[in-house]
Amino acid sequence: MTKKLKMYGERNTNTNYMSKLIQLNLELQEIRGTVPHYVDKAQRHFQRLLSGNEQIKDIYFDLTFGKNLGWKHSCVQPTATLKNCKLVDEELIFITITKNPYSWLLSLYRNPYHQYYLNQKKPSFEEFLLSPWKTVGRDKTQRSLKDPIELWNIKNSSYLQLQEFNVLNITTESIFIDAGKIICEISDRFSVPRKHDCFVDYERSTKDKRKDGNYYRDYYLNEKWKDKFSNNEITIINQTVDRKLMDYFGYEVLL
């Protein structure tokens, strides 16, 4: 019987890429973490009537939590809640993906999803860091956070609740360093059969067809994103980011 996997990771952490690698390399069934096409279509149809809210997608995940354990970008729910779901058994595997908070904030600023709408001026990056972050219902956290930095703290802290389950906490950067090693670790640790003797990579971007794996490896592993920060922006982030959490995932505080 094929084992099942539930993946959690904030937006812009390479969940799509990791899903593709698992699909190509492992005999493992991933539990869906996004809405079906018909729900997405309905959401777009009623977008103007809902004044920017994403209630249809939120309702979908509320109604189907027992079947999918929520949105892949959501906070992990408390251990007791998960244990009450039939999906969560001794065979279920969890994978979480965390990204360096500095580079992640840049990515979120470039594409803030539901945060900004038509006829609204996009703030500067510094203004973005100091502005409240409006969540959606399927985030499963407070509906308004102090800033997007708090979003990184809350989401990644929630992943630590999974330690008593079959879980592998990985980082976006570790995927770029050696994705094949991560696939091997999943296979070995959780006794998941491999589809091939050799690792099969997926070099195309899952979002931007103009970019490939080499581009992202260069950008993130050589930390080219650092050039985009001012000293003041770094100071703002450092005032809020959870440093113990950064240390847990192996990230250094920029000075």
Secondary structure, DSSP 8 states (H G I E B T S, - for coil): --EEEEEEE-TTSSHHHHHHHHHHHBSEEE---S--HHHHHHHHHTTTTTTT--HHHHHHHHHHHHHH-S-TTS----HHHHHTSTT-STT-EEEEEE--HHHHHHHHHH--GGG--TT-----HHHHHHS-EE--GGG-S-SEES-HHHHHHHHHHHGGGGGGSEEEEEEHHHHHHHHHHHHHHHHHHHT--BSSSS-----B-SS-TT-BHHHHHHHHHTTGGGGG--HHHHHHHHHHS-HHHHHHTT-----
